[in-house]
Amino acid sequence: MSLNVVPPARAFPSSTSTRRNDEVYVIVGGRGQFLVDDECIDVEEGSTCASAGSANEPGETIRMPPLYFLCIQYRADSVIQGGTLDGQGVEGKPTWPN
């Protein structure tokens, strides 16, 4: 996972793709556009979008910054096992500092 910022009046200089990972983008501030598979997607704080990382994909380009976003990469075609079922209760109550 990475936190990224595109400064005002800037854009990514080139398209990208990943070889083995897919990506999810979570917009945490600002507004702009992503270009994924030739589709222009308007995004703003609270938006999410995903990009499959195949080599045939043109990647993503961002315009109209400032734009702050998290990029979360994960292995393509993977399945996360457990999820909330992985958690387990702990005895006692939490002790919060004063």
Summary of the structure (lengths in Angstrom):
residues: 98
radius of gyration: 17.5
end to end distance: 32.9
largest distance: 55.0
contacts: 213
relative contact order: 0.31
helix: 4%
strand: 43%
